[in-house]
Amino acid sequence: MFWAAYGRARTDSVVMGRLDNFLNLYGFCRNTALVAFVDAALLYWSYRWNGGPEVHLHWSWAATAVGVGMTFRYLKFFRHYAVEVFTSYAHGKDK
């Protein structure tokens, strides 16, 4: 169903503009979440097994919080992307 809806959405430039915007936003959020989780793991590893300063533990918790928040933002924009595709399919006019 998605591919049929996406095929119709590609024919409308206004819808494709909105889809490109959502694609950019959810791509940014996904990449930021991944980097935050990797940073959190590295900072925690530095604190726990390398005898790093305690500030690394605090930064790892902050990076984990950023990663979780950006993951939810990613899912939000991914949902908006899918809703826009299906809405344009449901309310689009056949040419």
matplotlib code that plots the C-alpha trace (Angstrom):
import matplotlib.pyplot as plt

x = [0.0, 2.8, 4.4, 1.2, 0.6, 4.2, 3.9, 1.0, 2.7, 5.7, 3.5, 2.6, 5.4, 3.8, 3.6, 7.2, 8.4, 6.8, 8.2, 11.7, 11.4, 10.3, 13.0, 15.7, 14.4, 14.1, 17.5, 19.0, 17.3, 18.3, 22.0, 22.1, 20.6, 23.2, 26.1, 24.7, 24.5, 28.0, 29.3, 27.5, 29.0, 32.5, 32.3, 30.9, 33.7, 36.2, 34.8, 34.3, 37.3, 39.9, 39.7, 38.4, 37.1, 33.6, 32.5, 32.6, 29.8, 27.7, 28.3, 27.4, 24.1, 23.5, 24.4, 22.0, 19.2, 19.9, 20.0, 16.6, 15.0, 16.3, 15.1, 11.6, 11.9, 13.1, 10.0, 7.8, 9.1, 9.1, 5.4, 4.7, 6.4, 4.1, 1.0, 1.8, 2.2, -1.1, -3.0, -1.9, -3.0, -6.4, -7.2, -5.3, -7.1, -6.5, -5.1]
y = [0.0, 2.4, 2.1, 2.8, 5.9, 7.0, 6.7, 9.1, 11.4, 11.7, 13.3, 16.3, 18.8, 20.3, 16.9, 16.0, 19.3, 18.4, 14.8, 16.1, 18.3, 15.3, 13.2, 15.7, 16.1, 12.4, 11.8, 14.4, 13.1, 9.5, 10.4, 12.6, 9.8, 7.3, 9.7, 10.4, 6.7, 6.0, 9.0, 7.8, 4.4, 5.7, 8.2, 5.4, 3.1, 5.8, 6.3, 2.7, 0.8, 3.5, 5.3, 8.5, 11.5, 11.4, 14.1, 11.4, 9.6, 12.7, 13.4, 9.8, 10.2, 13.5, 11.8, 9.0, 11.4, 13.2, 9.9, 8.8, 12.2, 12.3, 8.7, 9.8, 12.8, 10.5, 8.3, 11.4, 12.7, 9.2, 8.9, 12.4, 11.2, 8.1, 10.1, 12.7, 9.9, 8.2, 11.5, 12.7, 9.3, 9.4, 13.0, 13.3, 13.9, 11.6, 13.4]
z = [0.0, 0.8, -2.6, -4.4, -2.2, -2.6, -6.4, -6.4, -3.9, -6.2, -8.9, -6.6, -6.1, -3.0, -1.3, -2.4, -0.8, 2.5, 2.2, 1.5, 4.6, 6.8, 5.3, 6.2, 9.7, 10.5, 9.0, 11.1, 14.3, 13.5, 12.9, 16.0, 18.2, 16.9, 17.6, 21.1, 21.9, 20.6, 22.6, 25.7, 25.4, 24.9, 27.8, 30.1, 29.0, 29.7, 33.2, 34.1, 32.8, 32.1, 35.4, 33.8, 35.7, 37.1, 34.7, 32.0, 33.8, 33.9, 30.2, 29.4, 31.1, 29.3, 26.0, 26.7, 27.4, 24.1, 22.3, 23.7, 23.0, 19.4, 18.9, 19.8, 17.5, 14.7, 15.2, 15.3, 11.9, 10.4, 11.4, 9.9, 6.7, 6.4, 7.3, 4.6, 2.0, 2.9, 3.3, -0.1, -1.5, 0.2, -0.7, -4.0, -7.2, -10.1, -13.2]

ax = plt.figure().add_subplot(projection="3d")
ax.plot(x, y, z, "-o")
ax.set_aspect("equal")
plt.show()
